Amino acid sequence: MRAEDLLPDHLDQGQFNGITVRKGTVGAFLINARVLADPHSSAEQQRSAKQDIIEALPALRALGLFEILQVRDERLRELCERR
């Protein structure tokens, strides 16, 4: 399956397991995960990235991301598992 098969260009979101998931959710998660892992990111950047990840967790779970992939970073994994 290709990305456009899942969400065609004219759609910005889709329903997956009863949850609305916006295009870019997985990409934003990866960027925020990098911010959390970066020791040079500011406290504000860390706080914002953590909050964005928490808000995205229902969508990421609806997609089944964590059923397929395991988060290697311990701090991020704990964040994703406890919410």
C-alpha positions in Angstrom: 0.0 0.0 0.0 1.2 3.5 -0.8 0.5 6.6 1.2 -1.9 8.0 -1.4 -3.9 4.7 -1.2 -4.4 5.3 2.5 -5.1 9.1 2.4 -5.5 10.5 -1.1 -4.0 14.0 -1.8 -7.4 15.7 -1.5 -7.9 14.3 2.1 -6.1 15.7 5.2 -7.5 13.1 7.7 -9.1 9.8 7.9 -11.0 7.6 10.4 -9.0 4.6 11.8 -10.6 2.5 14.5 -13.0 5.3 15.3 -10.3 7.9 15.7 -9.7 10.8 13.4 -6.1 10.8 12.3 -4.6 13.7 10.4 -2.0 13.4 7.7 1.4 13.9 9.1 0.7 12.5 12.6 3.4 9.8 12.4 5.9 12.3 10.9 5.2 14.8 13.7 5.6 12.1 16.3 9.1 11.3 14.9 10.1 14.9 14.9 8.9 15.4 18.5 10.7 12.2 19.5 13.9 13.6 18.2 13.4 16.8 20.1 12.9 14.8 23.3 16.1 12.8 22.6 18.1 15.9 21.9 20.0 17.1 25.0 20.4 20.5 23.4 16.7 21.2 23.0 15.3 23.8 25.5 13.0 23.0 28.3 10.2 24.7 26.4 10.9 22.6 23.3 10.9 19.5 25.4 7.6 20.4 27.1 6.0 21.2 23.8 7.2 18.0 22.1 6.0 15.9 25.1 2.6 17.5 25.0 2.3 17.0 21.3 3.2 13.3 21.7 0.7 12.8 24.4 -2.1 14.4 22.3 -1.1 12.2 19.3 -1.1 8.9 21.2 -4.8 8.0 20.6 -4.2 8.5 16.8 -1.0 6.5 16.8 -2.6 3.7 18.7 -5.6 3.7 16.3 -3.1 3.3 13.5 -1.5 0.3 15.3 2.0 2.0 15.3 3.0 0.5 18.6 1.8 -3.0 17.7 4.3 -3.1 14.9 7.2 -0.9 16.1 8.9 -0.8 19.5 10.2 2.5 20.8 13.8 2.1 21.7 14.3 5.3 23.7 13.4 4.3 27.2 12.0 7.7 28.3 9.8 8.0 25.1 8.7 4.3 25.4 7.6 5.0 29.0 5.7 8.1 27.9 3.9 6.2 25.2 3.0 3.2 27.4 1.7 5.0 30.4 -0.8 7.3 28.7 
